[in-house]
Amino acid sequence: MNLRDISDSIKKATVAVIQRPVNPTPQRPFKIIGSGFCVHPDGIVLTANHVFQSFLKDQHHKSVLQRVGEGVHVPTPISVFSVLFYGGAEGSKVFMHEVGPAEVGIVNDFDIAIFKIHKHGAFPIGFPTVDIAEYADLHEMMEVATCGYPFGDFLWNQVGSVTSSFTKGTMSAILPAQGIAREHLTGFQLNLLSAPGNSGGPIFCPATGKVFGVLQGGPVDPKGNPILGLTTAEPVFPAFDQGVIEKLLSHATQSSPQKR
C-alpha cells in the first residue's frame, strides 16, 4: 500500500472513546476522553485501560458493570461510554458512527483494555481493522506514528472538526532493552508528541501501517510536569497472548440468539 492507503486504513480503524454527558446539546453531544483502534472485524477495540477506568471513578459507573469471567465484564443496559468510527465526509460535514460496547476485557499487567462492541449497520461485512506488526521487525530509531484525538474534543471549537489526526516520530527505546524476548517486552519509549486524548491510540510503522503498540502517555519530570516530546506505549502483543480477545469473541458467540 502507498502512504495514502495506509493513512486511510488507519484512520478508518481508529476510534474516539466517548462519554455521553448528562445534559448533551446539539453543539456538544459527547465528550471524547481517549482513542482506540479495532483489531478484529467482529468488533474488538483496544484502548488504554486508564481511559476505560476514567468511567469508573465513582460507584455509579462501577455498578453498571457485571463480572462474567476472568478479566471480562459486561455493561448493563445503562450506556456510559461508546466509540466513534470515522464515517467519511460529504461537503462540509464529517460523519461518525457510534457503537456501544457489549463486553470489556482487561489485559493483566498492562495498561490495555479491550472492548467487544455491538454490530452496526454501517459495517455489514465487518468493522475496519488494523494489521499487527511482527515483533522481530521492530527496532530502535525506526519511524513510528500514531493516530488519535489529541485534547479530545477541546479542539472542536478551534478547528471545527472531531476527525482524528496523525503524528510521526521515532522509536527511542524498546523496553527493557532491544533484543529482549517478546514475552519479556514491557513497552516502548517514543520520540513522539502526544496529548491527553491520544491515550489508547495505535502506534504503528508508517511504512507498513502495521500496529505494535497502544499509546499510554508520557514520562514526567521530578515536579510532575510532562516531558514534552517523549511518549510511552504498551506492546499490543499481550492483548493477543493472554487470550482475552478469544474469551470476548467466544462469550459473544455464546450469548448470541441461536438461529432455528
C-alpha positions as CSV (number, residue, x, y, z in Angstrom):
1,M,0.0,0.0,0.0
2,N,1.1,3.6,-0.6
3,L,1.1,6.2,2.2
4,R,-2.3,7.4,1.3
5,D,-3.8,4.0,1.5
6,I,-2.1,3.3,4.8
7,S,-3.3,6.6,6.4
8,D,-6.9,5.9,5.1
9,S,-6.9,2.4,6.6
10,I,-5.5,3.5,9.9
11,K,-8.0,6.4,10.1
12,K,-11.0,4.1,9.5
13,A,-9.9,1.7,12.2
14,T,-9.1,4.3,14.8
15,V,-11.9,5.3,17.1
16,A,-12.7,8.0,19.6
17,V,-13.7,6.7,23.0
18,I,-16.6,8.9,24.2
19,Q,-18.7,9.6,27.2
20,R,-22.3,10.9,26.9
21,P,-22.8,14.0,29.1
22,V,-25.8,14.2,31.5
23,N,-27.2,17.1,29.5
24,P,-26.0,16.8,25.9
25,T,-26.5,19.6,23.5
26,P,-26.5,19.7,19.6
27,Q,-23.3,21.6,19.7
28,R,-21.6,19.2,22.2
29,P,-23.4,15.8,22.1
30,F,-20.5,13.9,23.6
31,K,-17.1,14.2,25.3
32,I,-14.0,12.5,23.8
33,I,-11.8,11.1,26.6
34,G,-9.4,8.9,24.6
35,S,-8.6,7.0,21.4
36,G,-8.6,3.3,20.4
37,F,-8.4,1.0,17.4
38,C,-10.1,-2.0,16.0
39,V,-8.2,-5.3,15.6
40,H,-10.9,-7.7,14.6
41,P,-13.8,-7.4,12.0
42,D,-16.3,-8.8,14.6
43,G,-15.7,-5.7,16.7
44,I,-12.7,-5.9,19.0
45,V,-11.3,-2.5,20.0
46,L,-8.2,-1.9,22.1
47,T,-7.6,1.2,24.2
48,A,-5.7,2.2,27.3
49,N,-7.0,0.8,30.5
50,H,-6.7,4.2,32.2
51,V,-9.1,5.5,29.6
52,F,-11.6,2.9,30.5
53,Q,-11.0,3.4,34.2
54,S,-11.9,7.1,33.8
55,F,-15.5,5.8,33.5
56,L,-15.3,4.0,36.8
57,K,-14.3,6.9,39.2
58,D,-17.5,6.6,41.2
59,Q,-19.6,3.8,42.4
60,H,-22.4,4.6,40.0
61,H,-20.3,3.7,37.0
62,K,-18.8,0.7,38.8
63,S,-22.4,-0.6,39.3
64,V,-23.1,-0.7,35.6
65,L,-20.6,-3.5,35.0
66,Q,-21.2,-7.1,35.8
67,R,-18.3,-9.6,36.1
68,V,-18.9,-12.6,33.9
69,G,-15.5,-14.2,33.9
70,E,-11.8,-13.7,34.5
71,G,-10.9,-10.3,33.1
72,V,-14.3,-9.9,31.3
73,H,-17.1,-7.6,32.3
74,V,-20.5,-6.8,30.7
75,P,-22.1,-3.3,30.8
76,T,-25.7,-3.3,31.9
77,P,-28.2,-1.5,29.6
78,I,-27.1,1.8,31.1
79,S,-24.8,3.2,28.5
80,V,-21.9,5.3,30.0
81,F,-19.5,5.1,27.1
82,S,-19.1,4.1,23.4
83,V,-16.8,4.5,20.5
84,L,-17.0,6.6,17.3
85,F,-15.7,5.3,13.9
86,Y,-14.9,7.8,11.2
87,G,-17.5,7.6,8.5
88,G,-16.1,9.9,5.9
89,A,-17.0,13.4,4.8
90,E,-19.6,14.9,2.4
91,G,-19.4,18.6,1.6
92,S,-18.5,20.3,4.9
93,K,-19.9,17.5,7.1
94,V,-17.9,14.8,8.8
95,F,-19.8,11.6,9.6
96,M,-19.1,9.4,12.6
97,H,-20.7,6.1,13.5
98,E,-21.3,5.4,17.2
99,V,-21.1,1.9,18.5
100,G,-21.6,0.7,22.1
101,P,-19.6,-2.0,24.0
102,A,-21.1,-5.4,24.7
103,E,-18.2,-6.6,26.9
104,V,-15.0,-5.3,28.4
105,G,-11.7,-7.2,29.0
106,I,-8.6,-6.2,30.9
107,V,-5.0,-7.2,29.9
108,N,-3.2,-8.2,33.1
109,D,-0.1,-6.2,34.0
110,F,-0.5,-3.8,31.1
111,D,-2.4,-0.5,30.6
112,I,-4.7,-2.1,28.0
113,A,-8.5,-2.6,27.9
114,I,-10.4,-4.4,25.2
115,F,-14.0,-3.7,24.1
116,K,-16.2,-6.2,22.3
117,I,-18.6,-3.8,20.5
118,H,-22.1,-4.4,19.2
119,K,-22.7,-4.9,15.5
120,H,-23.5,-1.8,13.4
121,G,-25.4,-1.4,10.2
122,A,-22.7,0.8,8.7
123,F,-20.4,-2.2,8.7
124,P,-22.4,-5.1,7.4
125,I,-19.3,-7.2,6.4
126,G,-17.2,-6.3,9.5
127,F,-15.5,-3.3,11.1
128,P,-12.4,-1.8,9.6
129,T,-9.2,-3.2,11.3
130,V,-5.5,-2.6,11.6
131,D,-2.8,-5.2,10.9
132,I,-0.5,-6.2,13.7
133,A,3.3,-5.9,13.2
134,E,5.8,-8.7,13.7
135,Y,7.9,-8.1,16.9
136,A,11.0,-9.2,15.0
137,D,10.6,-6.2,12.6
138,L,10.8,-3.6,15.4
139,H,14.0,-1.8,16.2
140,E,15.2,1.4,17.8
141,M,15.4,4.5,15.5
142,M,12.7,3.2,13.2
143,E,9.9,5.7,12.2
144,V,6.7,5.4,14.1
145,A,3.4,7.2,14.0
146,T,0.1,7.4,15.9
147,C,-3.5,8.4,15.1
148,G,-6.0,9.7,17.6
149,Y,-7.8,12.5,19.1
150,P,-5.4,14.9,20.9
151,F,-7.0,17.0,23.6
152,G,-10.2,15.1,23.0
153,D,-12.9,17.5,21.9
154,F,-11.1,20.5,23.3
155,L,-10.1,21.5,19.7
156,W,-13.7,21.2,18.5
157,N,-14.4,24.9,18.8
158,Q,-11.0,25.8,17.4
159,V,-10.6,23.7,14.3
160,G,-14.3,22.9,13.8
161,S,-14.0,19.1,13.5
162,V,-13.6,16.0,15.6
163,T,-11.7,14.0,13.0
164,S,-8.6,12.1,14.1
165,S,-5.1,13.4,13.4
166,F,-1.7,11.8,12.8
167,T,1.7,12.4,14.4
168,K,5.1,10.9,13.4
169,G,8.3,10.3,15.4
170,T,10.9,7.7,16.1
171,M,11.4,4.7,18.3
172,S,13.6,5.9,21.2
173,A,13.9,2.6,23.0
174,I,12.4,-0.8,23.3
175,L,11.9,-1.7,26.9
176,P,13.6,-3.1,28.9
177,A,16.1,-3.5,26.1
178,Q,16.3,-4.0,22.3
179,G,16.6,-7.7,21.5
180,I,14.7,-8.9,24.6
181,A,12.4,-11.9,24.0
182,R,8.8,-10.9,23.2
183,E,7.5,-12.4,26.4
184,H,9.7,-10.1,28.4
185,L,8.8,-6.9,26.4
186,T,7.3,-4.3,28.7
187,G,6.8,-1.3,26.4
188,F,8.3,1.4,24.1
189,Q,9.7,4.8,24.6
190,L,9.0,7.1,21.6
191,N,10.2,10.4,20.4
192,L,6.7,11.4,19.6
193,L,4.4,14.3,20.6
194,S,1.1,13.3,22.1
195,A,-1.6,14.9,24.3
196,P,-4.5,13.9,26.5
197,G,-7.0,12.3,24.2
198,N,-4.3,10.4,22.3
199,S,-4.2,7.8,25.0
200,G,-5.2,4.3,23.7
201,G,-4.5,5.2,20.1
202,P,-2.4,2.9,17.8
203,I,1.3,3.1,17.5
204,F,2.3,1.9,14.1
205,C,5.0,1.8,11.4
206,P,4.1,4.4,8.8
207,A,5.9,2.4,6.1
208,T,3.7,-0.6,6.5
209,G,0.7,0.6,8.5
210,K,1.2,-2.3,11.0
211,V,0.4,-1.6,14.6
212,F,2.7,-2.7,17.5
213,G,1.7,-0.5,20.5
214,V,-1.1,1.2,22.4
215,L,-0.3,4.8,23.3
216,Q,-0.1,5.0,27.1
217,G,1.1,8.5,28.0
218,G,4.4,10.1,28.8
219,P,7.0,10.3,31.5
220,V,7.1,13.3,33.9
221,D,9.9,15.3,35.4
222,P,10.5,15.4,39.2
223,K,7.8,18.1,39.6
224,G,5.2,16.0,37.8
225,N,5.2,18.0,34.6
226,P,5.0,16.1,31.3
227,I,8.3,15.8,29.4
228,L,7.3,17.1,26.0
229,G,8.4,15.0,23.0
230,L,8.6,11.7,24.9
231,T,5.7,9.2,24.8
232,T,5.4,5.7,26.2
233,A,3.4,2.9,24.7
234,E,2.3,-0.6,25.8
235,P,3.0,-3.5,23.5
236,V,0.0,-4.7,21.7
237,F,1.1,-8.4,21.8
238,P,-0.1,-9.3,25.3
239,A,-3.7,-8.5,24.3
240,F,-3.5,-11.5,22.0
241,D,-1.1,-13.7,24.0
242,Q,-3.3,-13.6,27.2
243,G,-6.3,-14.9,25.4
244,V,-8.7,-12.1,26.4
245,I,-9.7,-11.4,22.8
246,E,-10.7,-15.1,22.3
247,K,-12.7,-15.0,25.6
248,L,-14.6,-11.9,24.4
249,L,-15.4,-13.4,21.0
250,S,-16.3,-16.8,22.5
251,H,-18.6,-15.3,25.1
252,A,-20.3,-13.0,22.5
253,T,-21.0,-16.1,20.3
254,Q,-22.4,-18.0,23.2
255,S,-24.6,-15.0,24.1
256,S,-26.0,-14.6,20.6
257,P,-29.5,-15.8,19.9
258,Q,-29.5,-19.2,18.3
259,K,-30.9,-19.5,14.8
260,R,-33.6,-22.1,14.3
